[in-house]
Each structure stands twice: as C-alpha cells, then as structure tokens.
C-alpha cells in the first residue's frame, strides 16, 4: 500500500470517523475514500488539499515527505558571497552613522548574513 493511502486511513482513524462520515464532511463519495485508503486509486491534488485542510496537516505529511503532521518549516537563508564589497556597502547604508550602536549593529548583521565567521 502507498504512503498516501496509509496516511489517509491513519488520519481518519485518528479522529474516529467512518468512511461514510468523512465522505459527507469532505463532499466526496464513500466509494472514493475506500479506494484511496486501499491504494486502488490516487486522489487528485484538490482532494488531498481537502484532506489536509480538514485534518489540519501539511501536504508533505500526506505525501510521506515528513512524519511531522504540521510539515517541515524551511528557514530561508540567502547565499552570501564572503567578503563581498557590495554586501558591506549595503550594510553601511542600513544604519545611521551617528548612532552609538552603529558598529555593533553592523557587526551583528554581518554575522547573521554569514560575512563574519565567529
């Protein structure tokens, strides 16, 4: 059986719904739910979105890409060219040169962007 079929069945069991009850809530046929859960048919993307919204889980979870129902949150981190003059110019223009914290703030921003190795 496929991961998707297993997940759909597991989610339904988790909230103690019959296939009939779930069909009514999602607006799809009980026959379709049975086929999805037994791996005899593949649900469309739109149908899987209905499942994800109903159970409040991520599509990554339904597709078996993660075991965390809320999904995997990716933290974007821009690729920075080390010792880039352009990056330092950008950092310089971000801060008020008259501020007493100017140097410290610039250094922290550079560390966050990966320019300075600590």
N, C-alpha and C positions, 0 to 999 in steps of 0.2 A: 504494500500500500504506500502511497506517496506521503510525503511530509505534510503537504497541504491537507489531504484527506484526514490524516491523523489529528492535525491541529483543529480542523473544523469540528470533528467529533469530540475532541477533548474540551473545546470551548463550550460546546452545547452541554456536555455532561457537567461541566463546572457550575453552570447556572441551573442545572436540573430541569431542563426543558425537553419536551418530547419533540420529535421532528415536526409533528403537526403544529405544535405551539410556535416553534421557531418559524415555520413556513408562514404562519399568519402574521407574525411580527415583521418579517422581512418582505412580505409580499411576493414570495416565490412558492412554487409547489413543493409539497412534501416529497414527491417523487424525485424532484431535482436534488433536494437536500440529501436524500438517501443515496443517490448516485454520486454526489460529491464526496460524501463521507466514506463511501466504499471504494472510491477510486475508479468508478466506472465512467465518470465524466469529469471534465475540468470546468470549474466555474469561471465565468468571464471576469475580467478585471472589475467591471462595475459591480458584479455580485460580490466579489471579495471585498470591495470597498464597503458594501452594506454590512458584511460580517465585521469588518474592522471597526466601523462606526458603532455598530450595535454592542460589541464586546469591549469597545474602547481599547483596542490593541493596535499595534503597528502592522503594516503590510509586511515588513521584514519578519515579524514574528510568524505571521500566517505562512509565509513562504519558507520558513525554516532557516532564515539567514541569521537569526539570533534566538536565544532562548529567553530573552527578556521581553515580556509582553509589551512594554512601553517602547521597545525598539532600542536601537543604538543611536545615541546622540553623538554626532560628529562635531568635533571642535575644529573650526577652520583656523588654520594658521598660515598666513601668507608666506610664500617663499621669499626670503630676503637675501639680496646679494651682500655678502660680508664686505665691510669697509667701503660701501658704496657712497661716493661723494654726493650723489643725488639724494640718497636717504638722509644723510646728515644735513643737507640743505633743507629738506622737508622738516626734520626735527627742529632745526633752528627757527624756522618761521612759525612753528606751532606755539612758541612761548614768548611771553613778554620779557624782553631783556632786562627790564628794571625790577623784575620780581626777585625777591631774596631766595626763592626756591627754584629759580630758573635752571641752574646747573644740575641740581638733584633731580628735577623732573625730566630734564633731557636725558640724563643717565638712565633713569628708570625706564623711560620709553625705549631707549636704545636696547636695554636688556630684554624688554618684552618682545621686541622685534627680532631679537637674536643677533644684533650687531655686536654686542659686547659679551664676551664669554665670562661667566662668573665662576 
